[in-house]
Amino acid sequence: MAFELTELLRFSTEDANDLIEGEMETTLRKVKEHTKCTDWRKVNSAVLTKLTKAQLVECLNEAVIAVGLGQESLEDAVADYGGLLENQVRLQARVINRDEELLKCKNEQLEAIQSTVKSELKSYSEVTKKGLEERAITAQQVKMAVKTAVKEDDRSRNVMMFGVPETAAEDLESKAAEVFEQLEEKPKVVECHRVGVQKEGASRPVKVTLSSSDTVGRILSKSRQLRTTDRFSHVFISKDLTIEERNARKKLVLELKQKRENEPGLYHFIRNGALFSRLHAGS
């Protein structure tokens, strides 16, 4: 708006100046004609006294007209500037009113948001109060899950040996090491002990804990080689199963026995927790 005011005043002033300059040129032309001077700067009192009265009146009249028209143009420019200034004041008043309305609207929105937040906090507080017991149960479940995960991680470093003869005052680590040597493995044994209730005439399984689960994987993959040895053909190595896994394994073994009795023409075997059957090699 300030730019528009300045431009309008400049344009009006330029119009007035152009008008004054045009009238002054007309006046100077008259003076040059009457005085025979080509340069108005050479016009002085001595030159003007040589003009007739009629010539002087004509030049003076032209000068008065130029000044009058210039004054009118300047007055018009000032009037236009004043009107535009009034418009600017009105527009600024509208802007102020609009800002006040926006501020009022923002305050109303802020109050609505505060009310919503208070309501949500109240609801959250009620839900939190009611859910204390549920969270306690969840925390217990989390503890159990962590405990189970830790057990599973520990179990992944174990192998179970079946068929290792049990004797009094035996050195289990040495017996386990001999079995591993048949598989060309020399793992670091962390712990070694028998599990289960001791029964006369039976050898309990041996649980061996190794330093890493990778070593367990290698030993399990080679465990079938024991079948071809003279000394440990009766020894069987498996991973450390949970109770659920052992029950599922027993069920699969029973099914395997039934398959072998009912379908002797096929080769039946267990792999990755499932029972499979196929033709014998060379059939």
Protein Blocks (a to p, Z undefined) as FASTA:
>chain_A
ZZmmmmmmmmmmmmmmmmmmmmmmmmmmmmmmmnopabfklpcfklmmmpcfklmmmmmm
mmmmmmmmmmmmmmmmmmmmmmmmmmmmmmmmmmmmmmmmmmmmmmmmmmmmmmmmmmmm
mmmmmmmmmmmmmmmmmmmmmmmmmmmmmmmmmmmmpccdehiacdehiafklmmmmmmm
mnopacddfbdcdedjddehiacddddddfbfklmmmmmmmmmmmmmpmklmmpccdddd
dfklmmmmmmmmmmmmmmmmmmmmbccddeehiacddddehZZ
